[in-house]
């Protein structure tokens, strides 16, 4: 019986755990790579979108500012239908100045009309006298050259102002005077403040000296920080530029700049990244949530798949343990409708085959035990008869030396010699059987001349044949060499010929002949002796079996000759069989590979 000891389960090394530890990292890793790739692509796409929006914003803001400036420049550019400034009356000049102040009262602080000598012919202002003298000399000089002059920004009480000077031309286009004025930034500041980007983005307007003219944020600390830090990282050119940078507080911002064509100012858009990329952050959170949900799904799915895969294997393990305990009748009944069904069917077939093999082994063990007991009993019984006969004869001769004549004593000793020969033959046969059973028989297979073997056997058995008046005939027409052990083949022929001689009435005939068939040489020994029944033929080549009949009961033998003959023939690669009928003799045939 097979024994098996169950070992405790190690859940850290179970197939289910290995399956999940293998599937989850692969799946989640793939999802992570996919999510990272998706986030990266989303970031790059969103980044370009953010830059485009920011650049559109600064473009829109700069266009509005340039439109305001252009309107004021056009307001100050005057052509009069006179030849000289002297022909313009004071009333007309005051009318021009009043029109400027009235139409652009929100922007124009003061306006002055000057001749080419620099004399102020008329002026109108809001009362801030200190504003009138700022940059007048340069403003007059440039305007007198028939050019529009826009001054740098200057600040009074933290408020920005500029001066615009334009030439006054006559009907022929000749400069006859200069119109100059001071403007505030009310409209421009309104434009900058109202220009928003996203939820928290804003714009600032800088002059040529990087002074802040207008800002969309009240946090001037942030504005100064951006002006001093962020702009320094942008290229020094007139193109629109956008860049994602980190401010001094470590926060990311999108900075976009664009220079105005006229005047020489710069509009800068500042957009906090947390606002600019809010959609991307939302997508990123969605990706994280999807990743977590996918991870949960993968875990549950992996567990279910692992359970489905492992469950049949656990059933197989349990069945294997029962099989190890010798419980072969336990078969696996469930089906998985996949490749595991083949494994289950193979396991059930193995279980059935093991049950059969174990049953055969047990039966063979019983048979071997029985045969061993029979062998010991028969061997003891067979050995006892010749030993007893030898002992009886020797005892009688030794203890009664004068009881018989010398001739009678010789006859008694012949009986002892015959019994001793039987004893030697029996022991030899028993040793041959033991060597065969233990596979210790050694053979020297080589080409052997069968004709020589048969003739030698006939010669050795001739005295026994002549004693019984038997005729032995050898038909050697088909004799060829065979692959065999010379000594073992001699023993086979001697056993078959001696059996044929012993199991016939006096005056019998024995024929020995050959035939070749399918690469085998078949040698047959035919006699016209007693023959045997079909039942006897089935047991004829077993140990210690002898045919029991009235004709054979007085024939001496060990019952091992034909068993040994069969073993020798088969070990040399051949086969032996018998054809016989009671009263009609027998034909013993054996085959061996021919050369």
C-alpha positions in Angstrom: 0.0 0.0 0.0 1.2 3.5 -0.9 1.5 6.0 1.9 1.4 9.8 1.6 1.7 12.5 4.3 -0.2 15.7 3.9 2.0 18.8 4.2 0.6 22.1 5.5 -0.3 24.7 2.9 2.0 27.6 2.5 -0.3 30.4 1.3 2.8 32.5 0.4 3.7 30.0 -2.2 0.3 28.8 -3.4 -0.4 28.8 -7.1 -3.3 31.2 -6.6 -0.9 33.7 -4.9 1.7 33.3 -7.6 -1.0 33.7 -10.3 -2.3 36.9 -8.7 1.2 38.3 -8.0 2.1 37.7 -11.6 -1.1 38.9 -13.2 -1.7 42.0 -11.1 1.7 43.7 -11.6 1.6 43.0 -15.3 -2.0 44.4 -15.7 -1.5 47.3 -13.4 1.9 48.0 -14.9 0.3 48.1 -18.3 -2.4 50.4 -17.0 0.1 52.6 -15.3 2.2 52.9 -18.5 -1.0 53.6 -20.5 -2.2 56.2 -17.9 1.3 57.8 -17.8 1.3 57.9 -21.6 -2.2 59.3 -21.7 -1.3 61.9 -19.0 1.8 62.9 -20.9 -0.1 63.3 -24.2 -2.8 65.2 -22.4 -0.2 67.4 -20.8 1.6 68.1 -24.1 -1.7 68.8 -25.9 -3.0 70.9 -23.1 0.3 72.8 -22.8 0.0 73.8 -26.5 -3.6 74.8 -26.0 -2.7 76.9 -22.9 0.1 78.6 -24.8 -2.2 79.3 -27.7 -4.9 80.7 -25.4 -2.4 82.9 -23.6 -0.9 84.2 -26.9 -4.4 84.9 -28.2 -5.1 86.8 -25.0 -2.0 89.0 -25.2 -2.7 89.6 -28.9 -6.2 90.7 -28.1 -5.1 92.9 -25.3 -2.3 94.5 -27.3 -4.6 95.2 -30.2 -7.1 97.0 -27.9 -4.2 99.1 -26.4 -2.8 99.9 -29.8 -6.3 101.0 -30.9 -6.7 103.4 -28.0 -3.2 104.8 -28.6 -3.8 105.1 -32.4 -7.1 107.0 -31.7 -5.4 109.5 -29.5 -2.6 110.0 -32.0 -5.2 110.6 -34.7 -7.0 113.1 -32.5 -3.8 115.1 -32.1 -2.9 114.9 -35.8 -4.5 118.1 -37.3 -4.5 119.6 -40.8 -5.8 123.1 -41.2 -7.0 124.8 -44.3 -4.7 127.9 -44.0 -1.2 128.7 -45.2 0.3 129.7 -41.8 -0.5 129.6 -38.2 -1.1 133.3 -38.1 -4.2 132.7 -40.2 -5.7 130.5 -37.5 -7.7 132.5 -35.1 -7.5 132.2 -31.3 -11.1 131.1 -31.3 -10.3 128.2 -33.7 -7.3 127.1 -31.6 -9.4 127.1 -28.4 -12.1 125.2 -30.3 -9.6 122.5 -31.2 -8.3 122.2 -27.7 -11.8 122.2 -26.2 -12.9 119.5 -28.6 -9.9 117.3 -27.5 -10.7 117.8 -23.8 -14.4 117.3 -24.2 -14.3 114.2 -26.5 -11.5 112.5 -24.6 -12.1 113.9 -21.2 -11.4 110.5 -19.6 -8.0 110.4 -21.1 -6.7 113.8 -22.1 -5.5 115.8 -19.0 -4.2 118.8 -20.9 -3.7 120.1 -24.5 -1.5 122.9 -25.9 -1.1 124.6 -29.3 2.3 125.9 -30.1 3.9 127.7 -33.0 7.2 126.6 -34.6 9.1 128.9 -32.3 8.0 127.0 -29.3 5.5 129.7 -28.1 2.3 128.4 -26.6 -0.6 130.0 -28.4 -3.2 128.4 -26.3 -3.6 125.6 -23.7 -6.3 123.8 -21.8 -5.7 121.6 -18.8 -7.3 119.9 -15.8 -5.4 122.0 -13.3 -2.3 119.8 -12.8 0.3 122.4 -13.8 3.2 120.1 -13.0 2.1 117.8 -15.9 2.4 120.5 -18.6 6.2 120.9 -18.5 7.1 117.2 -18.7 9.1 116.4 -21.8 7.9 119.5 -23.7 11.3 120.2 -25.3 11.8 116.8 -26.9 8.1 116.6 -27.7 8.2 119.9 -29.5 11.4 119.0 -31.4 10.1 115.7 -32.7 6.7 117.0 -33.7 8.2 120.0 -35.5 10.0 117.5 -37.7 6.6 116.3 -38.9 6.6 113.2 -36.6 4.4 112.0 -33.8 6.0 111.9 -30.5 5.0 109.6 -27.6 6.9 110.2 -24.5 8.2 107.7 -22.0 5.8 107.0 -19.1 6.2 109.1 -16.0 4.4 108.7 -12.8 2.9 111.4 -10.5 1.4 110.1 -7.3 2.0 106.5 -8.6 -0.2 107.3 -11.6 1.2 106.9 -15.1 1.1 109.6 -17.7 2.4 110.2 -21.3 2.7 113.1 -23.6 1.7 113.0 -27.2 2.9 115.6 -29.6 1.8 115.9 -33.3 2.6 118.3 -36.0 -0.1 120.8 -37.3 0.1 120.9 -41.1 -1.4 123.4 -43.5 -3.3 122.6 -46.6 -0.1 121.9 -48.4 1.1 119.5 -45.7 3.7 121.9 -44.3 4.2 121.9 -40.6 3.1 125.2 -39.2 2.7 124.3 -35.5 2.6 121.6 -32.8 -0.3 120.2 -30.9 0.7 118.5 -27.6 -1.1 117.0 -24.7 -0.8 114.9 -21.5 -2.8 111.7 -21.3 -3.6 109.4 -18.5 -4.1 105.6 -18.7 -7.7 105.3 -17.6 -8.9 103.5 -20.8 -5.7 101.4 -21.1 -5.9 100.4 -17.4 -9.5 99.5 -17.9 -8.6 97.3 -20.9 -5.8 95.6 -18.9 -7.9 95.0 -15.8 -10.9 93.7 -17.8 -8.7 91.3 -19.8 -8.8 88.0 -17.9 -7.5 84.6 -18.8 -9.0 81.6 -17.1 -10.1 82.1 -13.5 -7.0 83.7 -12.1 -4.9 84.8 -15.1 -4.2 88.5 -15.7 -2.1 90.9 -17.7 0.4 93.6 -17.0 1.5 96.5 -19.3 5.1 97.6 -19.2 6.8 100.6 -20.8 10.2 100.6 -22.5 11.9 100.9 -19.2 9.9 97.9 -17.8 7.8 100.2 -15.6 4.4 98.9 -14.8 1.8 101.0 -16.6 -1.3 98.9 -15.9 -2.0 95.6 -14.1 -4.9 93.2 -14.0 -3.9 92.2 -10.5 -4.0 94.2 -7.3 -1.1 92.1 -5.9 1.7 94.3 -7.0 4.2 92.1 -5.1 3.3 89.3 -7.5 3.4 91.7 -10.5 6.9 92.9 -9.5 8.1 89.4 -8.9 6.9 88.3 -12.4 8.3 91.5 -14.0 11.7 91.0 -12.4 12.0 87.2 -12.5 9.7 85.7 -15.1 10.4 88.1 -18.0 14.1 87.6 -17.6 13.8 84.0 -18.7 12.0 84.9 -21.9 13.9 85.6 -25.1 14.7 89.2 -25.8 12.8 89.6 -29.1 9.6 91.1 -30.3 7.8 87.8 -31.0 5.1 86.4 -28.8 6.7 84.0 -26.4 5.1 81.6 -23.9 6.9 79.6 -21.2 6.0 77.5 -18.2 8.3 78.7 -15.4 8.5 78.5 -11.6 8.3 81.7 -9.6 10.3 82.5 -6.5 7.6 80.8 -4.3 8.0 77.5 -6.3 4.7 77.8 -8.0 4.4 77.2 -11.7 3.0 80.0 -14.0 2.5 80.4 -17.7 4.1 83.7 -18.8 3.4 85.1 -22.3 4.8 88.4 -23.7 4.2 90.5 -26.7 5.7 93.9 -27.7 3.5 96.6 -29.0 4.4 98.1 -32.3 3.6 101.7 -31.3 4.3 102.8 -28.6 7.3 100.7 -27.5 5.5 98.9 -24.7 5.1 95.2 -23.7 2.0 93.4 -22.7 2.6 90.3 -20.4 0.1 87.6 -19.6 0.5 85.7 -16.3 -1.6 82.6 -15.8 -1.1 80.3 -12.8 -0.5 76.7 -13.9 -3.0 75.4 -11.4 -5.7 77.3 -13.2 -4.3 76.9 -16.7 -4.0 73.2 -16.4 -7.1 72.7 -14.2 -8.6 70.5 -17.0 -5.5 68.5 -17.2 -5.5 68.1 -13.4 -9.1 67.0 -13.6 -8.2 64.5 -16.3 -5.2 63.4 -14.2 -7.5 62.8 -11.2 -9.9 60.9 -13.4 -6.9 58.8 -14.6 -6.0 58.1 -11.0 -9.5 57.2 -10.1 -9.8 55.0 -13.2 -6.4 53.4 -12.3 -7.6 52.7 -8.8 -10.9 51.3 -10.0 -9.1 49.3 -12.6 -6.7 48.1 -10.0 -9.6 47.0 -7.8 -11.2 45.3 -10.8 -8.0 43.6 -11.8 -7.6 42.3 -8.2 -11.2 40.9 -8.1 -10.8 39.6 -11.7 -7.5 38.1 -10.9 -8.9 36.5 -7.8 -11.8 35.0 -9.7 -9.6 33.8 -12.5 -7.1 32.4 -10.1 -9.9 30.7 -8.2 -11.2 29.2 -11.4 -7.7 28.0 -12.5 -6.6 26.9 -9.0 -9.8 25.1 -7.9 -9.4 22.2 -10.3 -5.7 22.0 -9.4 -6.7 21.9 -5.7 -9.1 19.1 -6.5 -6.3 17.3 -8.3 -4.1 17.7 -5.3 -6.7 16.3 -2.9 -7.3 13.4 -5.3 -3.5 12.8 -5.6 -3.3 12.7 -1.8 -6.1 10.1 -1.6 -4.4 8.3 -4.5 -1.2 8.3 -2.4 -3.1 6.7 0.4 -4.2 3.9 -1.9 -7.8 5.1 -2.4 -7.8 4.5 -6.1 -11.6 4.5 -6.3 -11.8 8.2 -5.8 -12.1 9.8 -9.2 -12.4 13.5 -10.2 -15.9 14.2 -11.5 -16.1 17.9 -12.4 -15.3 19.4 -15.8 -13.8 22.8 -16.8 -14.4 22.6 -20.5 -10.8 23.5 -21.3 -7.3 21.9 -21.4 -7.6 21.0 -17.7 -10.2 18.4 -18.7 -7.4 16.5 -20.5 -5.4 16.6 -17.3 -8.4 15.4 -15.3 -9.0 12.6 -17.7 -5.4 11.7 -17.7 -5.4 11.7 -13.9 -8.5 9.5 -13.7 -7.0 7.1 -16.3 -3.7 7.0 -14.2 -5.8 6.3 -11.1 -7.6 3.4 -12.8 -4.3 2.1 -14.2 -2.6 2.3 -10.8 -5.5 0.5 -9.3 -5.1 -2.3 -11.8 -1.3 -2.4 -11.4 -1.5 -2.4 -7.6 -4.1 -5.2 -7.8 -1.8 -7.1 -10.2 1.2 -6.5 -7.9 -0.7 -7.7 -4.9 -2.0 -10.8 -6.8 1.6 -11.5 -8.1 2.9 -11.2 -4.6 0.4 -13.7 -3.4 1.2 -15.9 -6.4 5.0 -15.6 -5.7 4.5 -16.4 -2.1 2.4 -19.4 -3.0 4.9 -20.5 -5.7 7.7 -20.1 -3.2 5.9 -22.3 -0.7 5.1 -24.8 -3.4 8.7 -24.6 -4.6 10.1 -25.3 -1.2 7.6 -28.1 -0.6 8.2 -29.8 -4.0 12.0 -29.3 -3.9 12.1 -30.9 -0.4 9.8 -33.7 -1.6 11.8 -34.3 -4.8 15.1 -34.1 -3.0 14.0 -36.5 -0.3 13.3 -39.4 -2.6 16.8 -39.7 -4.2 18.5 -38.8 -0.9 16.5 -41.5 0.9 17.3 -44.1 -1.9 21.0 -43.3 -1.7 20.9 -43.5 2.1 19.0 -46.8 2.1 21.3 -48.5 -0.3 24.5 -47.3 1.4 23.1 -48.3 4.8 22.2 -51.8 3.6 25.6 -52.3 2.0 27.6 -51.0 5.0 25.6 -52.8 7.7 25.1 -56.1 5.9 28.3 -56.7 3.9 28.0 -60.5 3.9 24.3 -60.7 3.2 24.7 -60.4 -0.6 27.1 -61.5 -3.1 29.4 -59.1 -4.9 27.3 -59.0 -8.0 24.2 -58.2 -5.9 26.2 -55.4 -4.1 27.1 -53.9 -7.5 23.4 -53.8 -8.5 22.6 -52.1 -5.2 25.4 -49.5 -5.8 24.0 -48.9 -9.3 20.7 -48.0 -7.8 22.4 -45.5 -5.5 24.4 -44.1 -8.4 21.1 -43.6 -10.4 19.5 -41.9 -7.4 22.5 -39.7 -7.0 22.3 -38.7 -10.7 18.7 -37.8 -10.2 19.8 -35.7 -7.2 22.5 -33.9 -9.2 20.1 -33.2 -12.0 17.5 -31.9 -9.7 20.0 -29.6 -7.9 21.2 -28.4 -11.3 17.7 -27.7 -12.5 16.9 -25.8 -9.3 20.0 -23.6 -9.6 19.1 -22.9 -13.3 15.6 -21.9 -12.2 17.0 -19.6 -9.4 19.3 -17.9 -11.9 16.5 -17.3 -14.3 14.1 -15.9 -11.7 16.7 -13.5 -10.3 17.8 -12.4 -13.8 21.4 -13.5 -13.1 21.7 -15.7 -16.1 24.4 -14.6 -18.4 24.3 -15.2 -22.2 26.9 -15.0 -24.9 24.8 -14.4 -28.0 26.7 -15.1 -31.2 26.1 -17.0 -34.5 25.7 -20.7 -33.8 25.6 -23.6 -36.4 22.2 -25.3 -35.5 23.2 -28.4 -37.5 26.2 -29.1 -35.3 24.0 -28.5 -32.1 21.4 -31.0 -33.3 23.9 -33.7 -34.3 25.8 -33.3 -31.0 22.5 -33.8 -29.1 21.6 -36.9 -31.1 25.0 -38.3 -30.5 24.8 -37.7 -26.7 21.3 -39.2 -26.5 22.0 -42.2 -28.8 22.6 -44.7 -26.0 19.3 -43.7 -24.4 17.5 -44.0 -27.7 19.0 -47.3 -28.5 18.1 -48.7 -25.1 14.4 -47.9 -25.9 14.8 -49.0 -29.5 13.8 -45.5 -30.8 14.7 -44.2 -34.2 16.0 -40.6 -34.4 15.9 -38.9 -37.8 17.4 -35.5 -38.6 16.3 -33.6 -41.7 18.8 -30.8 -42.0 17.9 -29.4 -45.5 16.9 -25.9 -44.1 19.5 -25.7 -41.3 21.1 -22.2 -41.0 23.1 -20.5 -38.3 21.1 -18.7 -35.6 21.9 -16.1 -33.0 22.1 -17.9 -29.7 24.3 -18.9 -26.7 26.1 -22.2 -27.7 25.8 -23.9 -24.3 22.2 -22.8 -23.6 21.1 -24.0 -27.1 22.8 -27.4 -26.4 20.8 -27.6 -23.2 17.5 -26.8 -25.0 18.1 -29.5 -27.7 19.1 -32.1 -25.0 16.0 -31.4 -23.0 13.7 -31.7 -26.0 15.3 -34.8 -27.4 15.5 -36.6 -24.0 11.8 -35.8 -23.4 10.9 -37.2 -26.7 12.8 -40.4 -25.9 11.4 -40.8 -22.4 7.7 -40.2 -23.3 7.3 -42.9 -26.0 6.8 -46.6 -26.0 9.8 -48.7 -27.2 10.3 -48.6 -30.9 9.1 -45.1 -31.4 10.2 -42.5 -34.1 11.6 -39.1 -33.6 12.1 -36.5 -36.4 14.1 -33.2 -36.1 13.6 -30.6 -38.9 13.8 -26.9 -39.6 12.0 -24.2 -41.5 12.7 -20.6 -42.1 10.0 -18.0 -41.6 10.2 -14.1 -41.3 13.9 -14.1 -40.4 13.4 -16.8 -37.8 14.7 -20.4 -37.9 12.0 -22.8 -36.5 13.4 -26.1 -35.1 10.9 -28.8 -34.4 11.2 -32.2 -32.5 8.4 -34.5 -33.5 7.6 -37.8 -31.8 4.8 -40.4 -31.9 4.7 -40.8 -28.2 1.9 -40.6 -25.6 0.8 -37.0 -26.5 -1.2 -34.8 -24.1 -4.4 -33.0 -23.6 -5.1 -29.3 -24.3 -5.3 -28.6 -20.6 -1.9 -30.2 -20.0 -0.4 -28.1 -22.8 -1.4 -24.9 -21.0 0.6 -25.8 -17.9 3.4 -27.7 -19.6 6.1 -25.0 -19.4 5.4 -24.1 -15.7 7.6 -25.0 -12.7 7.3 -28.6 -11.5 4.5 -29.5 -13.8 4.4 -33.1 -15.0 1.8 -34.8 -17.2 0.1 -37.3 -15.0 -1.2 -40.4 -16.8 -0.9 -44.2 -16.7 1.8 -44.1 -19.3 3.9 -41.4 -17.5 3.5 -42.2 -13.9 6.7 -44.4 -13.8 8.8 -41.9 -15.7 11.3 -40.1 -13.5 11.7 -36.3 -13.8 11.9 -33.0 -11.9 9.1 -31.1 -13.7 11.6 -28.3 -14.4 13.1 -29.3 -17.7 10.5 -27.7 -20.0 10.2 -24.6 -17.7 14.0 -24.1 -18.0 13.9 -24.7 -21.8 11.2 -22.0 -22.2 13.2 -19.5 -20.1 16.4 -20.2 -22.2 14.7 -19.8 -25.5 12.9 -16.6 -24.6 16.1 -15.0 -23.1 17.8 -15.8 -26.5 15.1 -13.8 -28.3 13.0 -16.8 -29.4 9.7 -18.5 -28.7 8.7 -22.1 -27.9 5.4 -24.0 -28.2 3.9 -27.4 -28.5 1.3 -29.2 -30.6 -0.1 -32.4 -29.3 -3.0 -34.8 -29.1 -3.4 -37.7 -26.7 -2.1 -40.9 -28.2 -0.9 -39.2 -31.3 2.5 -37.8 -30.2 3.8 -34.3 -29.9 5.7 -31.6 -31.8 7.9 -29.3 -29.8 9.0 -26.3 -31.8 11.1 -23.2 -31.0 12.2 -20.2 -33.0 15.4 -18.2 -32.9 16.7 -15.3 -35.0 18.6 -16.6 -38.1 21.8 -15.1 -39.3 
